Amino acid sequence: MKILVIEDEPDMLENMVRSLEQERYVVESAQTYDQALEKLGVYAYDCILLDIMLPGGSGLDLLEELQKQQKSDSVIIVSAKNSLEDKVLGLELGADDYLAKPFHLAELHARVKSVLRRRKFEGQNQQQLENLQIDLDKRQAWVNEEELALNRKEYDILLYLVSNKDRLVSKTALAEHVWGDSIDQADNFEFIYSQIKNLRKKLKDAGASVEIQAIYGIGYKLVTSS
């Protein structure tokens, strides 16, 4: 899952990013209103952690911008401003949750997982598609109750395709979602081809009733083979 942390305080930002990366999220960051606005205009995120007080503007204005762009990114306001007015306004503008500073990182992780389950997977920890089962908390997948030996990126690709089943996912969207900012340094998509090739083989060898279809020159789609 891909997360954007919008926070201007350097130590807080570093702690949040590091702890979320340890939870195996793809994490990007922005420290100013303008940096955040640029990222929101270019990329899509599963969850945005948003401070209200930012250099150059308000996080609440960023929420309004997301509404204008009709984006469905989940948003958790993370701010020291804990007034009822700010909380109500943020929720009215489309935020999914509000977490007041200071907070324990364990609570942050729990809030993120809860929002992602609600938005992406209807509140469920387990996802079942034909004979493929995925446990979001354990980050494991099984076919016919036999565990698939997936590396981190293979799992991330599979989960992203499952969350977009029967939809065509472009190579660019897949790369940005799974690799984050590091995609900007890539010259081509060979690294995606390699991961997809290995994942398709593992699904086939395990007898999965789903398969990854390649749409030449465009991207991929997860479909049922039965």
Summary of the structure (lengths in Angstrom):
residues: 226
radius of gyration: 18.3
end to end distance: 28.0
largest distance: 55.5
contacts: 682
relative contact order: 0.11
helix: 45%
strand: 25%
